[in-house]
């Protein structure tokens, strides 16, 4: 009996061809490069880092804009309208997501290609959700590295969406040039669901859904937010965050909003702050990766795994303190280190 044919070995990765395809803006090559960057396989990660070293000098010129807001603020409609305006003006626009809840729910905040159908069909746009699983550090790593690939492919506007809860705002602020917080006109409490820390990060507040019967309430909310920001110290000496009203549904105010984003870029470029901000972000990114990799190695350590249940049981029984338990696990990890 003739044995079944063996499946063909997977061809070796051709980094030269992949680099050339990305730089040429080839969508298939772009998809392969991003999939490589997102992979957690060690051999893929090594190849991805080589590719990123090659592409890095071609990246960095894009507008990097983070967008956040409480659930229900209308981020999807807003981003689709803004992105469509920008592609009509000749820009190439990428939309990425940072979703720290994905490792818990298994889902992504961007069911993007159903939520932004018009933009997804636009040949000058590219929409990519965050990976559907992995650590928070892993999700942000792939978002940052995907940004490098997209910028090298010629996308000159990168919109990074965040779910608007938890640590996501701080994470996105650490990878963009401009941080936009979308707001809603509330019923008497204009600051409902908005943390002070988010306001401190904002380069602009925009009260969305300022259309129809809600237009007047949106203007009143904008006035309240201006008063609140007036009491806070701006993060940049060159920029005081404006407060605008807009409507993603009717496209009202989006041109003025983008003009402010461009004015911010010009102001911080003139003072050198933009370059310094990006340098600081690179350093912070490196150290966050150090922490993420160390934590993963700690969890994977055989010595830690062998001691973990015993230490946890002793802690719950009151036999050791949390600090003593941590020291015991770290000592086991240190003994295993080369």
HELIX and SHEET records of a PDB file:
HELIX    1   1 UNK A   15  UNK A   23  1                                   9    
HELIX    2   2 UNK A   27  UNK A   38  1                                  12    
HELIX    3   3 UNK A   42  UNK A   56  1                                  15    
HELIX    4   4 UNK A   75  UNK A   88  1                                  14    
HELIX    5   5 UNK A  102  UNK A  105  1                                   4    
HELIX    6   6 UNK A  112  UNK A  115  1                                   4    
HELIX    7   7 UNK A  117  UNK A  120  1                                   4    
HELIX    8   8 UNK A  136  UNK A  152  1                                  17    
HELIX    9   9 UNK A  168  UNK A  173  1                                   6    
HELIX   10  10 UNK A  196  UNK A  201  1                                   6    
HELIX   11  11 UNK A  212  UNK A  214  5                                   3    
HELIX   12  12 UNK A  215  UNK A  230  1                                  16    
HELIX   13  13 UNK A  254  UNK A  271  1                                  18    
HELIX   14  14 UNK A  273  UNK A  300  1                                  28    
HELIX   15  15 UNK A  302  UNK A  316  1                                  15    
HELIX   16  16 UNK A  322  UNK A  336  1                                  15    
SHEET    1   A 7 UNK A 125  UNK A 128  0                                        
SHEET    2   A 7 UNK A  93  UNK A  98  1                                        
SHEET    3   A 7 UNK A 157  UNK A 162  1                                        
SHEET    4   A 7 UNK A  63  UNK A  69  1                                        
SHEET    5   A 7 UNK A 178  UNK A 183  1                                        
SHEET    6   A 7 UNK A 204  UNK A 207  1                                        
SHEET    7   A 7 UNK A 242  UNK A 245  1                                        
END                                                                             
